[in-house]
């Protein structure tokens, strides 16, 4: 087995594994992850085609030759849309975004005559390809002249790379204006992702225009794609929080940003949050402990703004899993945030918001007509008992006295958290 075939197999297996995890294990950032899957799947399918070629199996399955070609037009548009979705917390496709995939659709229709060609004719083309591997980069099985597709792909890819770098630059170096960005493990990953694809495009274009290497242009391209897949997937698997729940890139106002410390070592801090030291083991330094808490503090504006704006706590049975999915913050990070920054379990934390909601709405003209059970249901409590226990726990008052003080605006459960 040749070295080229081995590296192609490794790249294919890693790419396939990453796609499966992103599709079935990651329940946050689903919209963005769909684009990442398209991008990685395109690179992975190119490795599958390389494996068929280098192993000699392509002639046995001639109908697989060129079948994935339209997908390759989708790699860079998907990468750009993924980057944009993560940076700006986008959750749905704009109508104009469909234009990015028109080249792939047009290429599919252009290849229809080739797809309908009989196996014998395809084997003749494949035999010529196996004799001269660089013949494949001409991409002349469709209606357009040789090399046209590689020229179009190169131009489009360069445009997408420039657009991706502009997005990264604008979000990482903005000093003025209404928004600033918090440095995080997610942003570091986006940099690795963007720079890796940039290197691929430069290498791909250089391979096409420079004299052929002794091992051939096609093999050089396959080696660099498989190497890129290995690098990207090594980074993903070394940062499981990206594969299993990427933290949102948080855009905060100047005031919020000023109250939050920028994180310089996101990977180390995530490790501290994920793996708390045992009780008999002292932290390595006070500075390390404070930095981990600062990282958790960066989540606070996101959680508090979501609860304040959407008021999801008014749903009965609202859970930590739902809050994680709605904010994009991994569940174990949310648990650490509630325990360390608020000193509450999730149910207590949500019940505090429910009671505060009651105090803020006691002047509603309809509320005096409600029973205690009715007020409890309005605020999201499951039962009268849970409601009473929460009032006693957070205010130390019996329900009747609590309601009286709430009418007079004498209770603010969040004063102590300010």
N, C-alpha and C positions, 0 to 999 in steps of 0.2 A: 504494500500500500504506500503510495507516494506521500511526501510531506504536504503537497498542495491539497490532496484529497482529505488528509487527516485534519488539517486546519479548517477546511470547508465543513467537515462533519461536526467539529467542535462548535464552530460559529452557528451552524444550523440548530444544533441541540440546545444551546444556550438561548438563542433567539426564540425558539419554540416554547421553552420553559417560561421565559419572561412574559410572552404573550398570554399563555394559559393563566399565569398568576394574576396579571392585570385584568383579564376578562372575568375570572371566577373567584378570586380571593380578595381583590381590592374593592371595597364598597364605598369608598369616598372618591371624589373627583371622577365619577364615571364618564362624564361628558369629555373631559380632557383626556382621560385614559384611552378612550376609543380612538383618538387621533394618534396617540403614542403606539397603540397596537397596530394601526395601519402602517405607520412608519417602520416599526420593527418587523412586521410581517412582510413588507416589501423587501427589506434586506434579507430576511430569512428565506423567502422564496427564491431570491437570486442565488443563495447558497444551495438550495435544493436543486436548482437547475445545474449549478456547477458540479454537484455531487453526481448527478446523472451523467454529465458529460465526462468527468474524469474517471468514473468507474466503468464507463463503456455501456451503461444501461440505457442511454438515451435512444439508441437505435431500436431497442425493444419496445419503447413506448413513444413512437414518433409524434403522437398527438399532444404530448406534453411540451414539445418544442415551441417556444414563443407564446404559450398559453397565458403565462403570467406577465407578459410584456406591458399591458396597460396598467397593471398595478404599480410598475416602477415609476410611472408618471405621477403617482399619488404620494410618493415618499416625502418629497420636500413640501408640498402643500400641507400634508398632514402634520409634519414637523412644525411648520409655521403656526398652524392653528392650535396645536398643542401648547406651544410656547405662549401664545397670546391668551389662551384659556386659563393657564396657570397664573400668569402674571396679573390678569385682570378679573380672575374668579368668574369667567364666563360659564354659563350653564346651558346655553342653547345656540344653535347655528343661525347665523344671519342669512337672509336670502342671498345677499351678494357673495357669501362664502361658497355657494354652489359653483360659482364661476371658476374656482380653483381646480375643479375636477373635470372641467370640459375637455382639456387635452387628453385625459385618460379615456373618456367616453369616445372622442373622435378617433383615437388610436384603436380602440376596440372595433369600431365599425370599419376602419381602414383594413384591419386584419381579418375581417370576416371571410373574404375569399380564401385566405390561407387556412383558416380554421376548417373550412369546408373541403380543402384539398384532400385527396386520397392518401393513404399511408405510404404507398410506394413512392409517390412524388416527394413526400416529406423525407423519406429515408434517403433519397438521392441528395437532397439538400444537406441533410445531417451528415452523410458520408463526406461531402465536400468540407463541411465545417470541421469534422474530426481530423481531416487531413491537414487543414489550415485553420487552426483555432481562431486566428484574428479575423477570419471571414465573418464571424458572428457579429462583430461590432459594426458591420455595415448596415445591419438592420434593414435589409432590402426585400423581406418577404411580403411587405405590404405594398400599397400603391405608390408611396413616395420614393424618390431616388435614394440610393445608398448614402449612408451617413447623415441623412436629414434629421432623423430622430435624435441621434446623439448630439447634433448641433442644437436642436430645439431644447432638449433636456438640459444641456449645459447652460444655455442662456437663462432658461427659467430657474434653474437651480441657483445660479449666481444671484439672480434677483431675490429669491427667497432667503438666501444666506444674508444678503445685505439687509433685508427687512428684519430678519431675526436679530442681527447684531444691533440694529437701531432700537428695537424694543428693549433689549437688555441694557443698552447704554442709557436710554431715557429713564428707565426705572431704577437704575443703580446710581446715577450721578446727578439726579435732580436735586438742587439745593434750595430752590425757591418754589413757590406755588402752593396749591392747596393739598398736595399729597407728597408723601415721602415713603420710602419702602424699608421695611425691616429686613436686615440680613438674616438668612435662614438656610437650613440644610436644603430646602427646596430650591432656593435661588442658586446655590452652589451646583446643584445637580443640573439646572437649566444651562449654566455656563459650560459644564462638561459636555452636555448633549449638543449644544450649539457649536462649540469649538470642534468637536469630533466630526460633525457633519460638514463643517467648513473644510477641514482637512481632507475629507473624502471627496468633496467637489473639486478642490484644487488638484488633488492627485488624479482624479478621473479625467479632468480637462487636460492636465499635463501629459497623461498617458496617451491621449488621443492625438495630440499635436506633436509630441516629441518622437524621435526614432524608436522603433520597436526594440524591446529588450530581448535578450536571448531566450527567455522563457515565454515570450509573447505578451501582447497587450492584454488579451483576455485573461490569462492566468494572473497577471499583475493586478488587474482590477479585482478579480476574485479573492486574491490574497488580502488586499487592503480592505475589502468589504468584510471578510471573515474576521480579520484582525480588529476592525472597528466594532463588530458585534461582540467580540470577546471583551474588549475594553469597556464598552457601554454596559454589558451585562455584569461584568465583574464589579463595576461601580454600583449598579442597582442591587446586586446581591450583598454587597458590603454595607449598603444602607437600606435595610429592609423596611424602614419607615416610609421610603419612597414607593416601593412595590406594594406595601400593605396599607398605606394610608398617608399620602404626602401631605405635610402641613400646608395650609393655605399661605400664599404670599400675601401679607397683610398690608393694605394701603390705609394709612392713618392720617388724620389731620395733623397740622403742625403742633397743635396743643397736645394731642394724644402722643405724638411722636416724642415731644419734649419730656413727657412723663415716663417714657419707656427707654430702657438702655439697649443700644444696639449690640447684637451678639457677634462676637468675633470668632468663636470656636463652636459652631453649631453641632458638629458631629460629636464632640466630647460632651457637650451639655445634654444632648439627647441620650447619650449613653448613661449619664448620671441619673437622668429622670427614669429611664427604662430599668436600670439596675441599681436599686437603692442599697447602700452599704448595710451590712448586718449590724445589730445593736452593739456588739462588742468590738466593732471596728470603727475607729475615729476617722472622719473625713481627712483627706490629705491636706487641705488648707481651707481657711475661712473664705478666702477669695473664690475658691472653686464652688463652695456651697452657695454663696451669694450669686454667682454667675448662673447657676442652674435655676435659682429662683427668679432671676431676671428674665431668663428664657420663658419660664412659665408666665411671668407677668406680661409678656408680649401677647399672650393669648387673651388676656382679660378684656381689652377693648372689643375684641371680636365677639366673645361670648356675651358680654353685657349689652352690646349694641343689638345683637340678634334677639336677645330676650326682651329688650326694651321696645324694639320696633315690631317684631313678629308676634310677641307674646305667646309662644308655643306652650308655655306652662299652663295655659287655660284649658288645654286638652287633658281630659282624665286619663291617667295611666301613662303620661308622658315619660319617656325613658332616656337613659344616658346614651343608648345606641342612636336614638332619634336625634339628640342634640349633636352627636358626633357626625352623623350623616349630613345634617343641615349646615353645620359650620365648617366641615372638612377637617376638623381637628381629630387626630387619632384618639380612640376611646381611652387608652391608658394614659395619654397626656391629659385628657380632661379629668380623669380621676386624680392624677397628681396635682393638677391645678386646684381642684376643689378641696383636696385634703390639705395642701401646703399653703395656699394663698387665702382660702376662705375658712379653713378649719371645719368644713362641713362634708357630710356625705351627700350624695346627689339628691336624695329625697328631701333632706333638710334644706339644702340649697334652693330647690325649686319651691318648697313650701314657704320659704321666706319671701320669694317673689309673689306668691299667691296672696299672702297676708298683706304685703305692701300694696298689691293691686286693690284689695278691699279697702284699705285706708284711703286710697286715692279716688275711689268711686262711691264713697258713702254719701256724697251730695247729689248723686243721681236720683232724680225724682221717683224713679221706679223701684229703687232698692228698699225704701221703707216698707213697701208692700210684700217683700219677700220674707219667708221664714229663714231661720238659721241654716236649714238644709238647702234652701234655695240659694242663699248667698254662697254657701260652700260649693255648690255645683257651678255657680257663675265663675268662681275663682279656680276651678279645676280640681277640687278635692273629691276623692272617691266616696267619702262617707262623713257623717256628722262626727264620728269618733275621731277620725284622722284630723278633721278640722279643729276640734276642741283641743286635741293633744298638741297640735302645732301652735295654736294661740298660747297655750300654757307654757310651752317650751320657749318661745321667742319673746313673749311679753310678760310672762308671770302673772297674767290677769285672767279672771274668769271671762267667758265670752261676752256677757252683758256689759261688764265694765270696759272690755276692749272695744266693743262697738260704740259705746258712748264716747270714749276718748278718740276713736277714729273719726266720728262725726265732727269733733271739735279740732281735728287735725293736730292732735297732741302726740301722735305716734309716728316715728320715722325709723323703720328698721335698718336703714342703710346709713344712718348718721355715723355709726361706729365703724363703717367700712370706708369712709371717706378719707 
